[in-house]
């Protein structure tokens, strides 16, 4: 019952922001757009490229090859305290037209000692700072996958952090891309199936990025992957 409630709530929040992207409106006008992706190892390096390359390619297919580019500005192992400290150089200085933010997974890492309240303050700061820089800049905050195995034991209260992201999305009127329900569907098929997408129990691989994360983002932007 609780899973159903969470899923419904996340769907309602997502639907409330659906198709409100200024970035897409600017692309329609032929104006180049720069996306800055900021967060943990889930959206950095090869993990981030796995889904952002698909998103970029689909945008390019729709609006042209030279109109969109992206920067992965996060860092593996980092959390929102690091995110705030490095926000000026890592995000604002890059002059984004859209920013993707996710730190929930590592804010929930017990050894970092970051309470939900502090994580919320940090997330709100980043949102407010983007708006101060440019109130026309799109802000997407993301709820990512659940961990399993040892990675899950290090994050026993992760659902509370993800719930906070949903609350902040509503209260701050920013766009929420909530991947959790899609990951739950895969996990419900069994650990063996889940590990085909998340081999180490924490980080989605290329398959997970391309087949789970990217399609959700494109669905949110009303840019579903075209059938081949």
Buried (B, 14 or more C-beta within 10 A) or exposed (E): EEEEEBBEBBEEBBEEBEEEBBBBEBBEEEEEBBBBBBBBBBBBEEBBBBBBBBBBBBBBEBBEEEBBEBBBBBBBEBBBBBBBEBBEEBBBEBEBBBBBBBBBBBBBBEEBEBEBEBBBEBBBBBBEBBBEBBEEBBBBBBBBBBBBEEBBEBBEEBBBBBBBBBBBBBEBEBBBBBBBBBBBEBBEEEEEEBBBBBEEBBBBBBEBBBBBBBBBBBBBBEBEBEEE
